């Protein structure tokens, strides 16, 4: 089975080198030496400061929202993974959904502006498939209305916009290092803050609010990354440049072969990570036909993101949520398919996937 993504693991002996350090120190968690090392290496590699590592990307979102002390409504996109919407509900906030741009697949700033009310406290935007949002317009809107601007940058590891790290935009950005991501710590994630004081609050939140052995100063949770995750991250960081180059080669091959048959996402990054290979078919019927034929041939693409998060039954029962007019989001969701893309996918298999698609559309 060829799956939509597949992690590249480091040489086992390399990971074992880090395991030996863990065995020697017996420091398994609680801001261990490998977590501290990974944090420093990532700040250097990503060219950012104020970075905190956490156990997973969903917890990163939780802590970001909690640290911003939000109330009322949060404007967001329905074209995303369920976690983005779920954390808003878990934090007792009301998600207000706006439509997306039909070319970049990201939240439309003009629609954001229209949905702002006296209850709005933040914008939670998503860099979908790692493609930058219209960050300048969103920042102008957020600043003018005194709103927090939070980015779900789960897919956006090592992405740049106008030659600046994408993670430097907004008040807070969150990353996911899940096994399906470009960079992985098996599970894991990170938070990047503009405000150093906010970072200190997030560090308290991720460790039960503990300030010292005898002081717990805020109600926190357990969101710490452990040493085994950090070890995998340190290994993966050594491979990341070559992995992204391999992804780029496959991505461009897909585009060359399918350019006359499907719609591609408009990428506005100046440096991209090729996290996913989304294509949009002419209509839902052709998308579903291609999906079924690929699966029949033991190739497993994914309909990311279908259905929209607003379409789930449990979500419809959440009376505080406001779906709004989402015509473009529904359209893209009904036609999109993410094709297999991972560093060691053979080019011959890309050609086979392309041939199957052409054969059914």
Order of alpha helices (4+ residues) and beta strands (2+ residues): beta-alpha-alpha-beta-alpha-beta-alpha-beta-alpha-beta-alpha-beta-beta-beta-beta-beta-alpha-beta-beta-alpha-beta-beta-alpha-beta-alpha-alpha-beta-alpha
